[in-house]
């Protein structure tokens, strides 16, 4: 192996010639042409070409597009250079680390990533641990003037160990491989090599969260180094962690891996704090990028983020990552999901304001007294909280953070905010209401919110801490010191005895009826502000009971003028109908809509849908289109036709029903 370059990429005075085992080779002439000695590499190349041409040896020069590596720091061409390196006998380290996974002391989630770990560890090569960088842990090796190496903890240790006296020593200029230093992480951060209390407490830890692309770079090396250097009380190798949770990679919206060269990297801080388009372009294109590539990335960035990136907050970003984290699968990043979960954070904030507005200066049962009554809605939301706690805990225990996020989202948004807060209003705003029931509702409002904040805290740490500090005293939590925090509160544990199956069934019935009335309003273009009379018929005794028990809720949430039970369905006027099981909910149409105007509107909609269906039918009847277009395009057009035909059927049925009212 011959090297003609210095570390500054100039031509050497004499070549270095070494054998493959690193020893010097004396058989090959190491002399270099005097003319080029000391010349800078590019100047030497130009001079060599000129000398070829002067001697008539140059046949031609042709352009040849090549992929030349450039240093990302210096911005200049990288030249290959053989140097002496330090190696670790990785095979010796790998044996115990393989056994730790084989016998289950260390588990991978998902388990299939064990195969990637085993594949690399069972075929491991010697590990080159020296790097030619400025920053890092300097190699603990010292050389005497003859070039002999001595290894130790420090220069003083080396002198004492090898009895070197005062001879001149120089430390190796290389630094340890980043992954070598990182491999020390689990114990090096806890005070090792001293046997500190931190080391005893936190080593081994429970869970390591990482991406599959660094299982062999980092995970395996931490296992090897920990088991080699750390021993338990019995002198046995100590594992660094018990579970390795493997996440997917976060890719861009097109599924491509994020990289600087593609310019598709999203900085989490930009998504948290927001960034304008010009700053985003500057970050993406960089100073050392080729102009053509920079222009391409700038064009793509302007198209993707024409107004820059809006601020979303760290909680929204964190929750989005949890929601997208299907086990082991890559994540195609979606800014719309981030926007949706920012709205979720706002929903929690606004719900908390409503709760505080009704709790301030009120008796919410902070003193633990039991002089309160729970409404049907209170019993229902308490039951649903227990189920949410079961679902979230089970998902977290199985490392399905996506399912945990979904269960939490459904409970907070769809049940606590959309239904329970609305169901609490008729109780709290009733001037003639029962004080004990109102106290029960206030108590439930704050206690369910406080428990929900603890349930959400791992995924939404900042907003939950902020709200909890204010809401906790109303829920009977005594804040004893300034440093009290939600982080130190117990994680919610479900109490199965609090699940009221009757309340769950009754509220589901109530929701079905209210949604049915709201759907009729939407279909018939009836204003939400218009109070409606409704009839109920064909139901059973449970339906009648629920109707009587929930008149207050039904009247307020569906905006009803009256609720009447019909024993004989034939007595019902012309009505729009919704179903709740066997129960029919009837909304009389007479006087509620302008029949002629509604018929005219429906005719326009029917004509519009019929025209679109006709166009699509003609397109799909064209054999040339069906035979030549991509299959997914044809399938999409057929689905569109099916949707238009379905809409036509519904519109015509609706028109027939309204026409009968004329």
ROPAFI-585275 format. One line per field, with one value per residue (C-alpha): residue in three letters; chain; x, y, z. Coordinates in Angstrom, 3 decimals, m for minus. Layout:
N
aa: ALA	...
ch: A	...
X: X	...
Y: Y	...
Z: Z	...
END
This chain:
662
aa: UNK	UNK	UNK	UNK	UNK	UNK	UNK	UNK	UNK	UNK	UNK	UNK	UNK	UNK	UNK	UNK	UNK	UNK	UNK	UNK	UNK	UNK	UNK	UNK	UNK	UNK	UNK	UNK	UNK	UNK	UNK	UNK	UNK	UNK	UNK	UNK	UNK	UNK	UNK	UNK	UNK	UNK	UNK	UNK	UNK	UNK	UNK	UNK	UNK	UNK	UNK	UNK	UNK	UNK	UNK	UNK	UNK	UNK	UNK	UNK	UNK	UNK	UNK	UNK	UNK	UNK	UNK	UNK	UNK	UNK	UNK	UNK	UNK	UNK	UNK	UNK	UNK	UNK	UNK	UNK	UNK	UNK	UNK	UNK	UNK	UNK	UNK	UNK	UNK	UNK	UNK	UNK	UNK	UNK	UNK	UNK	UNK	UNK	UNK	UNK	UNK	UNK	UNK	UNK	UNK	UNK	UNK	UNK	UNK	UNK	UNK	UNK	UNK	UNK	UNK	UNK	UNK	UNK	UNK	UNK	UNK	UNK	UNK	UNK	UNK	UNK	UNK	UNK	UNK	UNK	UNK	UNK	UNK	UNK	UNK	UNK	UNK	UNK	UNK	UNK	UNK	UNK	UNK	UNK	UNK	UNK	UNK	UNK	UNK	UNK	UNK	UNK	UNK	UNK	UNK	UNK	UNK	UNK	UNK	UNK	UNK	UNK	UNK	UNK	UNK	UNK	UNK	UNK	UNK	UNK	UNK	UNK	UNK	UNK	UNK	UNK	UNK	UNK	UNK	UNK	UNK	UNK	UNK	UNK	UNK	UNK	UNK	UNK	UNK	UNK	UNK	UNK	UNK	UNK	UNK	UNK	UNK	UNK	UNK	UNK	UNK	UNK	UNK	UNK	UNK	UNK	UNK	UNK	UNK	UNK	UNK	UNK	UNK	UNK	UNK	UNK	UNK	UNK	UNK	UNK	UNK	UNK	UNK	UNK	UNK	UNK	UNK	UNK	UNK	UNK	UNK	UNK	UNK	UNK	UNK	UNK	UNK	UNK	UNK	UNK	UNK	UNK	UNK	UNK	UNK	UNK	UNK	UNK	UNK	UNK	UNK	UNK	UNK	UNK	UNK	UNK	UNK	UNK	UNK	UNK	UNK	UNK	UNK	UNK	UNK	UNK	UNK	UNK	UNK	UNK	UNK	UNK	UNK	UNK	UNK	UNK	UNK	UNK	UNK	UNK	UNK	UNK	UNK	UNK	UNK	UNK	UNK	UNK	UNK	UNK	UNK	UNK	UNK	UNK	UNK	UNK	UNK	UNK	UNK	UNK	UNK	UNK	UNK	UNK	UNK	UNK	UNK	UNK	UNK	UNK	UNK	UNK	UNK	UNK	UNK	UNK	UNK	UNK	UNK	UNK	UNK	UNK	UNK	UNK	UNK	UNK	UNK	UNK	UNK	UNK	UNK	UNK	UNK	UNK	UNK	UNK	UNK	UNK	UNK	UNK	UNK	UNK	UNK	UNK	UNK	UNK	UNK	UNK	UNK	UNK	UNK	UNK	UNK	UNK	UNK	UNK	UNK	UNK	UNK	UNK	UNK	UNK	UNK	UNK	UNK	UNK	UNK	UNK	UNK	UNK	UNK	UNK	UNK	UNK	UNK	UNK	UNK	UNK	UNK	UNK	UNK	UNK	UNK	UNK	UNK	UNK	UNK	UNK	UNK	UNK	UNK	UNK	UNK	UNK	UNK	UNK	UNK	UNK	UNK	UNK	UNK	UNK	UNK	UNK	UNK	UNK	UNK	UNK	UNK	UNK	UNK	UNK	UNK	UNK	UNK	UNK	UNK	UNK	UNK	UNK	UNK	UNK	UNK	UNK	UNK	UNK	UNK	UNK	UNK	UNK	UNK	UNK	UNK	UNK	UNK	UNK	UNK	UNK	UNK	UNK	UNK	UNK	UNK	UNK	UNK	UNK	UNK	UNK	UNK	UNK	UNK	UNK	UNK	UNK	UNK	UNK	UNK	UNK	UNK	UNK	UNK	UNK	UNK	UNK	UNK	UNK	UNK	UNK	UNK	UNK	UNK	UNK	UNK	UNK	UNK	UNK	UNK	UNK	UNK	UNK	UNK	UNK	UNK	UNK	UNK	UNK	UNK	UNK	UNK	UNK	UNK	UNK	UNK	UNK	UNK	UNK	UNK	UNK	UNK	UNK	UNK	UNK	UNK	UNK	UNK	UNK	UNK	UNK	UNK	UNK	UNK	UNK	UNK	UNK	UNK	UNK	UNK	UNK	UNK	UNK	UNK	UNK	UNK	UNK	UNK	UNK	UNK	UNK	UNK	UNK	UNK	UNK	UNK	UNK	UNK	UNK	UNK	UNK	UNK	UNK	UNK	UNK	UNK	UNK	UNK	UNK	UNK	UNK	UNK	UNK	UNK	UNK	UNK	UNK	UNK	UNK	UNK	UNK	UNK	UNK	UNK	UNK	UNK	UNK	UNK	UNK	UNK	UNK	UNK	UNK	UNK	UNK	UNK	UNK	UNK	UNK	UNK	UNK	UNK	UNK	UNK	UNK	UNK	UNK	UNK	UNK	UNK	UNK	UNK	UNK	UNK	UNK	UNK	UNK	UNK	UNK	UNK	UNK	UNK	UNK	UNK	UNK	UNK	UNK	UNK	UNK	UNK	UNK	UNK	UNK	UNK	UNK	UNK	UNK	UNK	UNK	UNK	UNK	UNK	UNK	UNK	UNK	UNK	UNK	UNK	UNK	UNK	UNK	UNK	UNK	UNK	UNK	UNK	UNK	UNK	UNK	UNK	UNK	UNK	UNK	UNK	UNK	UNK	UNK	UNK	UNK	UNK	UNK	UNK	UNK	UNK	UNK	UNK	UNK	UNK	UNK	UNK	UNK	UNK	UNK	UNK	UNK
ch: A	A	A	A	A	A	A	A	A	A	A	A	A	A	A	A	A	A	A	A	A	A	A	A	A	A	A	A	A	A	A	A	A	A	A	A	A	A	A	A	A	A	A	A	A	A	A	A	A	A	A	A	A	A	A	A	A	A	A	A	A	A	A	A	A	A	A	A	A	A	A	A	A	A	A	A	A	A	A	A	A	A	A	A	A	A	A	A	A	A	A	A	A	A	A	A	A	A	A	A	A	A	A	A	A	A	A	A	A	A	A	A	A	A	A	A	A	A	A	A	A	A	A	A	A	A	A	A	A	A	A	A	A	A	A	A	A	A	A	A	A	A	A	A	A	A	A	A	A	A	A	A	A	A	A	A	A	A	A	A	A	A	A	A	A	A	A	A	A	A	A	A	A	A	A	A	A	A	A	A	A	A	A	A	A	A	A	A	A	A	A	A	A	A	A	A	A	A	A	A	A	A	A	A	A	A	A	A	A	A	A	A	A	A	A	A	A	A	A	A	A	A	A	A	A	A	A	A	A	A	A	A	A	A	A	A	A	A	A	A	A	A	A	A	A	A	A	A	A	A	A	A	A	A	A	A	A	A	A	A	A	A	A	A	A	A	A	A	A	A	A	A	A	A	A	A	A	A	A	A	A	A	A	A	A	A	A	A	A	A	A	A	A	A	A	A	A	A	A	A	A	A	A	A	A	A	A	A	A	A	A	A	A	A	A	A	A	A	A	A	A	A	A	A	A	A	A	A	A	A	A	A	A	A	A	A	A	A	A	A	A	A	A	A	A	A	A	A	A	A	A	A	A	A	A	A	A	A	A	A	A	A	A	A	A	A	A	A	A	A	A	A	A	A	A	A	A	A	A	A	A	A	A	A	A	A	A	A	A	A	A	A	A	A	A	A	A	A	A	A	A	A	A	A	A	A	A	A	A	A	A	A	A	A	A	A	A	A	A	A	A	A	A	A	A	A	A	A	A	A	A	A	A	A	A	A	A	A	A	A	A	A	A	A	A	A	A	A	A	A	A	A	A	A	A	A	A	A	A	A	A	A	A	A	A	A	A	A	A	A	A	A	A	A	A	A	A	A	A	A	A	A	A	A	A	A	A	A	A	A	A	A	A	A	A	A	A	A	A	A	A	A	A	A	A	A	A	A	A	A	A	A	A	A	A	A	A	A	A	A	A	A	A	A	A	A	A	A	A	A	A	A	A	A	A	A	A	A	A	A	A	A	A	A	A	A	A	A	A	A	A	A	A	A	A	A	A	A	A	A	A	A	A	A	A	A	A	A	A	A	A	A	A	A	A	A	A	A	A	A	A	A	A	A	A	A	A	A	A	A	A	A	A	A	A	A	A	A	A	A	A	A	A	A	A	A	A	A	A	A	A	A	A	A	A	A	A	A	A	A	A	A	A	A	A	A	A	A	A	A	A	A	A	A	A	A	A	A	A	A	A	A	A	A	A	A	A	A	A	A	A	A	A	A	A	A	A	A	A	A	A	A
X: 0.000	1.500	0.743	2.103	0.143	0.785	m2.056	m2.389	m2.913	0.456	2.882	5.282	9.077	9.177	6.304	5.115	5.057	3.533	2.436	m1.155	m0.202	0.947	4.694	7.038	7.874	11.534	11.271	9.536	11.305	9.659	11.263	8.896	9.690	11.524	9.504	6.246	7.506	5.761	3.199	m0.470	m2.507	m4.542	m1.489	0.419	m2.347	m2.413	1.391	1.375	m1.212	0.870	4.007	2.161	1.045	4.565	5.989	3.309	1.881	m1.600	m4.093	m7.248	m9.098	m12.761	m15.387	m16.341	m19.179	m18.199	m19.545	m16.740	m17.092	m16.803	m16.172	m19.245	m17.014	m14.187	m16.178	m13.240	m12.671	m11.903	m8.835	m8.402	m5.487	m4.239	m3.212	m2.578	m5.748	m6.678	m8.954	m10.989	m11.384	m15.165	m15.634	m14.528	m17.025	m19.891	m20.227	m21.836	m23.925	m25.408	m26.253	m28.064	m30.598	m30.801	m31.762	m34.239	m32.386	m32.668	m35.839	m36.498	m39.866	m40.854	m39.138	m38.124	m35.337	m33.476	m32.657	m30.903	m28.958	m27.923	m26.999	m24.469	m23.159	m22.560	m20.585	m18.797	m15.410	m12.656	m13.888	m11.840	m12.189	m9.866	m11.067	m9.241	m11.423	m10.817	m13.487	m13.968	m12.231	m8.546	m7.106	m5.418	m2.144	1.304	4.314	8.029	10.460	10.957	7.199	6.450	2.917	1.926	m1.731	m3.060	m5.574	m3.251	0.348	1.246	m0.373	1.598	4.914	4.263	2.934	5.814	8.515	9.330	10.886	11.219	11.466	9.564	5.982	3.413	m0.290	m2.018	m3.802	m6.793	m10.007	m12.259	m14.996	m18.250	m19.951	m17.193	m17.846	m21.610	m21.281	m20.281	m23.494	m25.524	m22.835	m20.475	m23.246	m23.790	m20.344	m18.451	m15.709	m16.595	m19.232	m21.700	m25.231	m26.498	m24.796	m26.336	m29.774	m29.980	m27.906	m29.307	m32.127	m35.442	m36.086	m33.927	m35.813	m34.005	m34.301	m33.550	m30.805	m28.488	m29.100	m25.573	m24.007	m25.193	m27.429	m25.086	m22.055	m23.694	m24.524	m20.969	m19.255	m21.575	m21.237	m17.452	m16.865	m19.740	m20.247	m23.044	m22.641	m21.957	m19.300	m21.512	m21.681	m24.421	m26.749	m27.328	m31.128	m33.898	m35.982	m35.023	m38.052	m37.394	m39.163	m39.552	m37.666	m39.384	m39.549	m40.906	m44.429	m43.316	m41.801	m38.197	m35.573	m34.805	m31.350	m29.526	m28.637	m32.310	m33.256	m36.249	m35.135	m37.592	m36.111	m38.348	m37.567	m38.963	m42.209	m42.375	m41.518	m42.316	m39.992	m40.414	m39.822	m36.557	m34.964	m36.208	m34.660	m31.345	m31.286	m32.171	m29.835	m26.692	m23.493	m21.495	m24.190	m23.827	m25.964	m28.055	m28.903	m29.615	m32.027	m33.845	m34.234	m35.375	m38.061	m39.287	m39.324	m41.336	m43.872	m44.099	m44.112	m45.065	m45.664	m42.942	m43.882	m46.398	m45.645	m47.335	m45.771	m43.758	m46.756	m48.485	m45.274	m44.725	m48.322	m48.138	m45.044	m46.831	m49.933	m47.916	m45.621	m46.971	m44.600	m41.416	m42.921	m41.492	m43.446	m44.324	m44.484	m47.756	m47.988	m51.798	m51.684	m49.481	m52.032	m54.799	m53.024	m52.262	m56.051	m56.302	m54.035	m56.201	m59.275	m57.825	m56.914	m60.397	m62.082	m59.977	m61.038	m64.686	m64.085	m62.261	m64.965	m67.513	m65.227	m63.815	m65.312	m67.572	m67.833	m66.349	m66.031	m62.421	m62.973	m63.915	m67.511	m70.118	m73.121	m73.443	m75.351	m74.085	m76.160	m76.465	m73.835	m71.488	m71.782	m71.227	m68.038	m66.594	m67.247	m65.665	m62.620	m62.036	m62.224	m59.879	m57.384	m57.531	m57.023	m54.188	m52.331	m52.622	m51.346	m48.372	m47.510	m47.369	m45.404	m48.299	m48.010	m50.147	m53.040	m52.468	m52.621	m55.784	m57.537	m56.645	m57.716	m61.079	m61.818	m60.817	m62.207	m65.197	m66.450	m65.247	m65.303	m67.922	m70.454	m69.805	m69.099	m72.288	m74.262	m72.964	m74.393	m78.109	m77.260	m74.983	m76.973	m80.350	m81.247	m83.787	m81.511	m80.693	m77.593	m76.336	m76.523	m74.766	m72.042	m71.704	m71.257	m68.641	m66.829	m66.891	m65.758	m62.586	m61.750	m62.111	m60.062	m57.344	m57.118	m57.105	m54.187	m52.197	m53.167	m52.027	m48.894	m46.369	m47.518	m48.395	m46.018	m46.106	m49.774	m50.790	m48.338	m49.562	m53.247	m52.736	m51.075	m54.335	m56.930	m55.398	m56.601	m60.203	m59.876	m58.798	m55.046	m53.112	m50.082	m47.665	m44.624	m43.606	m41.892	m45.020	m45.490	m47.752	m44.627	m44.553	m48.272	m49.452	m50.407	m54.185	m55.276	m58.775	m61.327	m63.648	m66.262	m66.852	m67.996	m71.775	m73.103	m76.608	m75.225	m73.136	m76.162	m78.438	m75.977	m75.334	m79.108	m79.170	m76.308	m78.003	m81.220	m79.452	m77.264	m80.358	m82.157	m79.034	m78.683	m82.281	m81.565	m78.563	m80.363	m83.365	m81.408	m83.216	m81.460	m79.823	m81.484	m84.976	m86.585	m88.206	m91.075	m90.276	m92.236	m90.989	m92.662	m92.200	m89.704	m89.828	m90.234	m86.527	m86.916	m89.888	m88.009	m84.952	m87.089	m88.683	m85.426	m83.505	m85.940	m83.620	m80.600	m82.593	m84.274	m81.059	m78.629	m81.021	m82.860	m86.331	m89.615	m91.419	m90.990	m94.071	m94.443	m96.822	m98.355	m99.883	m97.349	m100.240	m100.987	m97.635	m97.662	m95.462	m91.992	m88.318	m87.182	m84.096	m83.605	m82.210	m82.530	m86.259	m87.135	m88.210	m87.487	m89.887	m89.406	m92.598	m91.737	m94.850	m93.999	m90.285	m89.075	m90.074	m91.158	m90.953	m87.531	m86.207	m87.556	m85.860	m82.566	m82.804	m83.558	m80.373	m78.354	m79.939	m79.160	m75.571	m74.959	m76.701	m74.443	m71.281	m72.500	m73.215	m69.691	m68.088	m70.305	m69.183	m65.544	m65.733	m67.592	m64.579	m62.566	m59.467	m59.441	m60.179	m57.532	m54.723	m55.127	m53.376	m55.537	m55.606	m56.889	m59.711	m60.609	m60.700	m63.052	m65.352	m65.473	m66.367	m69.203	m70.471	m70.412	m72.382	m74.962	m75.365	m75.837	m78.411	m80.418	m80.409	m81.337	m84.216	m85.548	m85.332	m87.127	m89.950	m90.425	m90.561	m92.819	m95.400	m95.580	m96.739
Y: 0.000	3.278	6.758	9.870	12.550	14.394	15.057	18.473	16.694	17.876	15.569	13.923	14.128	10.330	7.890	5.694	2.016	m0.461	m4.082	m5.132	m6.025	m2.453	m3.149	m1.022	m2.369	m1.997	m3.822	m1.091	2.140	4.991	7.767	10.424	12.772	15.786	18.256	17.438	17.131	19.522	20.614	21.030	18.122	20.027	21.952	18.685	17.146	20.092	19.973	16.217	16.670	19.505	17.324	14.495	16.947	18.465	15.008	14.099	11.410	12.946	11.484	13.339	14.930	14.022	15.333	12.628	13.240	11.677	11.505	13.163	13.301	16.756	17.368	18.895	21.100	22.160	22.025	20.490	17.160	14.258	12.187	8.561	8.250	5.099	5.626	3.493	2.891	1.372	m1.691	m3.569	m7.346	m7.221	m10.998	m11.347	m8.675	m10.044	m13.481	m12.430	m9.782	m12.413	m14.680	m11.844	m11.567	m15.317	m16.037	m13.148	m10.859	m8.243	m8.145	m6.328	m4.722	m5.633	m8.988	m9.376	m6.846	m9.516	m10.984	m7.783	m7.766	m11.428	m11.096	m8.383	m9.732	m13.284	m11.980	m9.148	m7.843	m6.101	m2.645	0.372	2.850	5.740	8.823	11.813	14.531	17.542	16.788	13.678	11.497	11.415	7.916	6.920	5.910	7.564	7.124	7.374	8.865	5.444	5.215	2.492	2.756	2.600	2.439	3.609	5.789	8.816	9.758	9.354	5.911	4.925	6.098	4.160	1.022	0.715	2.312	4.917	7.524	10.957	9.925	12.098	10.883	12.153	11.273	9.913	12.763	10.621	10.504	7.563	6.618	8.368	4.994	3.860	6.876	6.425	2.774	3.994	6.007	3.817	3.751	6.614	9.113	7.631	8.284	5.197	4.090	5.143	2.904	5.729	5.511	6.727	3.787	1.317	2.898	3.458	0.634	m1.364	0.878	m0.489	0.693	2.010	3.784	3.872	3.494	0.243	1.890	2.125	m1.295	m2.346	1.127	1.869	m0.738	m3.676	m1.658	m0.504	m4.115	m5.256	m2.496	m2.668	m6.429	m6.220	m3.384	m3.582	m6.566	m7.184	m8.154	m11.767	m10.742	m11.507	m9.210	m6.607	m5.747	m2.012	m2.229	m4.823	m3.767	m2.189	m0.402	0.122	3.024	3.569	6.257	9.566	10.115	13.021	13.145	11.180	8.429	9.423	9.346	12.851	14.063	17.368	16.757	16.329	19.371	17.559	17.633	19.200	20.669	19.877	23.323	24.945	23.023	23.975	27.680	28.356	29.773	32.139	30.986	32.882	31.458	28.006	28.346	29.446	26.457	24.000	25.148	25.864	27.638	24.698	23.261	23.353	26.195	23.843	21.626	24.640	26.049	22.704	22.462	26.096	25.483	22.399	24.198	27.166	24.742	22.711	25.636	28.834	30.690	29.031	26.841	27.985	27.466	24.367	23.896	21.029	19.118	18.960	17.681	15.107	13.850	13.613	11.433	9.174	8.958	8.012	5.541	2.195	m0.433	m0.609	1.050	4.100	7.335	9.397	12.856	14.708	18.401	18.168	15.645	18.067	20.832	18.504	17.687	21.362	21.804	18.923	20.796	23.900	21.770	20.655	24.239	25.561	22.703	23.523	27.163	26.070	23.786	26.504	29.021	26.742	25.651	28.952	30.052	26.972	23.867	21.072	18.583	19.548	18.770	15.161	15.562	13.272	15.607	15.444	13.469	12.252	12.833	10.252	12.187	12.182	8.418	7.948	10.038	8.433	5.026	6.111	7.455	4.003	2.416	5.049	4.380	0.655	1.239	3.780	1.718	m1.501	0.291	1.824	m1.496	m3.116	m0.187	0.754	4.490	5.067	3.201	5.021	8.380	7.352	6.157	9.389	11.526	9.741	10.122	13.780	15.105	12.889	12.126	14.563	17.728	17.054	15.314	15.585	19.309	19.900	17.572	19.467	22.787	21.994	20.906	23.791	26.540	25.517	28.203	25.850	22.817	20.526	21.983	18.501	17.391	20.593	19.973	16.419	17.720	20.299	17.582	15.270	18.017	18.772	15.236	13.681	16.523	16.138	12.373	12.938	15.355	12.685	10.145	12.481	13.779	11.365	12.472	16.124	17.114	20.913	21.788	19.152	20.532	24.083	23.200	20.713	23.314	25.286	22.501	20.131	21.998	21.933	18.143	17.794	17.528	19.416	21.208	21.262	22.934	25.156	22.200	19.997	18.710	16.428	14.382	13.014	12.174	8.556	7.453	6.798	3.224	2.163	1.196	m1.395	m0.859	2.663	1.410	1.880	m0.227	1.277	4.813	3.783	2.318	5.270	7.878	5.937	6.004	9.731	10.406	8.402	10.384	13.762	12.884	11.639	14.970	16.908	14.830	15.621	19.323	19.058	17.058	19.365	22.624	23.483	26.131	24.876	27.826	26.576	24.670	21.478	19.340	15.623	12.405	9.001	5.744	1.974	1.772	m0.348	0.406	1.270	3.884	5.434	5.489	7.057	9.667	10.728	10.620	12.677	15.360	18.062	16.794	16.159	19.546	21.488	19.569	18.933	22.275	20.731	22.512	19.390	15.616	13.400	9.635	8.137	4.783	4.545	5.227	5.890	9.111	10.623	13.592	13.694	13.567	13.018	9.905	8.806	5.454	4.410	0.649	m0.098	3.428	5.910	9.616	11.742	15.415	16.873	18.789	20.929	24.589	23.928	24.287	26.168	23.151	24.875	26.376	23.042	21.173	23.692	23.296	19.510	19.641	21.651	19.121	16.193	17.775	18.508	14.955	13.424	15.432	14.297	10.682	10.916	12.224	9.446	6.788	7.969	7.987	4.471	3.259	4.296	1.084	3.090	4.835	1.668	m0.380	2.209	4.140	2.865	0.451	2.698	5.630	3.516	2.244	5.794	6.909	3.950	4.829	8.422	7.182	4.937	7.897	10.124	7.375	6.853	10.612	10.694	7.923	9.724	13.075	11.573	9.773	13.009	14.905	12.355	12.629	16.449	16.536	14.515	17.388	19.878
Z: 0.000	m1.173	0.165	m1.604	0.328	3.583	6.005	4.307	0.954	m0.421	m2.244	0.185	m0.127	m0.031	m0.401	2.454	1.452	3.915	3.857	4.571	8.160	8.759	8.637	6.479	3.018	2.000	m1.340	m3.325	m4.275	m2.314	m4.367	m5.758	m8.698	m7.314	m9.379	m7.617	m4.049	m1.665	m4.273	m3.329	m4.721	m7.331	m8.548	m8.851	m10.925	m13.303	m13.611	m14.324	m17.098	m18.583	m18.525	m20.295	m22.954	m23.348	m24.016	m26.516	m24.253	m23.800	m26.249	m25.130	m22.200	m21.770	m19.358	m16.877	m14.401	m11.103	m7.555	m5.638	m1.847	m0.269	3.422	5.076	7.257	4.977	1.750	m0.167	m1.917	0.435	m0.433	0.722	3.151	4.892	8.516	11.582	13.617	16.979	17.051	19.670	19.628	19.172	18.937	22.554	23.639	21.536	23.185	26.512	24.719	22.404	25.343	27.161	24.315	23.719	27.335	27.577	29.958	27.206	25.085	21.814	21.041	18.317	18.772	15.111	15.627	17.578	14.164	13.087	16.363	16.061	12.389	13.112	16.410	15.135	12.163	13.942	12.768	14.711	15.696	14.567	17.439	16.445	14.606	13.149	14.639	16.865	19.435	21.530	24.090	23.154	22.656	25.989	24.324	24.578	22.283	23.065	20.556	18.931	18.221	20.759	22.211	25.883	27.008	30.391	32.214	32.149	31.354	35.033	35.042	31.923	33.411	36.611	34.901	32.441	34.636	31.981	34.201	32.582	28.929	26.431	25.734	23.245	23.440	20.349	18.544	17.498	19.478	20.270	17.821	18.724	19.163	21.536	23.757	23.357	24.384	27.859	28.208	30.573	33.269	32.331	33.103	36.577	38.036	36.802	37.414	40.976	42.611	43.184	44.574	41.197	39.476	41.939	41.534	37.795	36.325	34.723	33.539	32.256	28.705	25.876	23.074	19.749	15.974	14.157	12.096	15.116	16.686	15.726	16.000	19.522	21.150	20.624	21.674	24.908	25.729	24.955	26.920	29.918	30.270	29.882	32.340	34.869	37.166	39.656	43.321	42.291	39.825	36.816	33.746	34.151	31.280	30.628	30.077	30.054	27.060	23.729	22.240	18.535	16.841	13.118	11.230	10.619	6.866	4.844	3.421	0.329	2.491	1.735	4.466	5.681	4.655	4.357	0.722	m0.199	1.846	3.339	6.976	9.408	12.569	15.577	17.009	13.845	14.265	17.943	17.639	13.966	11.296	8.336	4.760	4.206	7.352	6.381	2.908	4.398	6.760	4.008	1.256	3.299	2.281	0.874	m1.377	m5.153	m6.650	m8.796	m5.839	m3.610	m6.211	m6.428	m2.660	m2.425	m5.058	m3.238	0.115	m1.250	m2.687	0.517	2.983	1.083	4.350	6.397	9.379	11.977	15.681	17.118	20.563	21.962	23.371	19.983	18.377	21.111	20.925	17.126	17.375	19.862	17.678	14.577	16.358	15.182	16.533	14.519	11.451	9.730	10.128	7.066	8.592	8.122	9.050	9.001	11.844	13.776	13.202	14.371	17.624	18.219	18.096	20.574	22.996	22.546	23.248	26.590	27.458	26.655	28.510	31.563	31.396	31.419	34.401	36.342	35.523	37.204	40.050	41.277	44.592	44.576	46.716	44.596	47.430	48.173	51.844	51.126	52.301	50.754	50.674	46.892	44.260	40.914	37.805	35.030	33.056	36.084	36.508	32.774	32.497	35.642	34.054	30.776	32.650	34.161	30.723	29.272	32.076	31.309	27.570	27.919	30.531	28.503	25.390	27.205	28.854	25.400	23.900	21.611	22.129	19.043	20.664	23.959	22.162	20.292	23.457	25.247	22.272	21.953	25.659	25.964	22.705	21.907	25.405	28.055	25.908	23.222	25.480	29.188	29.292	27.304	29.577	32.616	31.448	31.956	35.510	36.488	34.761	36.189	38.733	40.322	40.229	43.152	44.960	45.823	42.174	41.091	43.647	42.341	38.804	39.863	41.816	38.793	36.425	38.368	39.500	36.056	34.550	37.188	36.587	32.829	33.170	35.022	32.371	29.572	31.289	29.699	26.245	26.990	29.807	29.616	29.204	31.783	34.346	33.773	34.144	36.970	39.190	39.100	39.019	41.599	44.747	43.461	43.112	46.737	46.058	48.718	47.245	50.166	48.635	45.757	44.077	43.977	40.452	38.474	37.635	41.176	41.338	40.957	37.468	37.352	38.073	37.005	39.637	38.055	40.786	39.438	36.036	35.896	33.002	33.287	32.981	29.974	28.216	29.036	27.790	24.576	24.005	24.749	22.331	19.574	19.920	19.967	16.972	15.121	15.629	14.629	11.461	10.514	11.002	8.705	6.028	6.014	6.408	9.639	11.722	14.956	16.689	15.802	18.709	17.419	18.620	18.390	18.766	19.855	18.952	18.490	21.355	24.496	28.178	28.512	25.780	27.568	30.870	29.295	27.563	30.856	32.847	30.304	29.218	30.574	28.641	25.451	25.475	25.997	23.777	20.864	21.322	21.571	22.017	23.224	23.511	23.061	23.251	20.642	21.522	18.033	15.233	12.827	14.724	13.677	11.275	8.136	9.673	9.095	10.966	12.868	14.600	17.967	17.818	17.482	18.614	15.947	16.523	14.470	13.598	12.025	8.864	8.532	8.980	9.481	5.915	2.737	0.680	m2.718	m2.011	m0.704	m3.755	m6.054	m4.186	m4.349	m8.086	m8.642	m6.614	m8.498	m11.882	m10.853	m9.616	m12.647	m14.992	m13.205	m13.202	m16.941	m17.652	m15.636	m17.251	m20.680	m19.625	m18.228	m21.347	m23.416	m23.897	m24.864	m21.488	m19.473	m21.300	m21.261	m18.012	m14.853	m12.889	m9.829	m11.946	m13.409	m9.940	m8.632	m11.420	m10.771	m7.077	m7.946	m10.178	m7.370	m4.951	m7.349	m7.964	m4.218	m3.702	m6.482	m4.840	m1.479	m3.014	m4.979	m1.889	0.054	m2.735	m2.792	0.969	0.894	m2.165	m0.225	2.273	m0.385
END
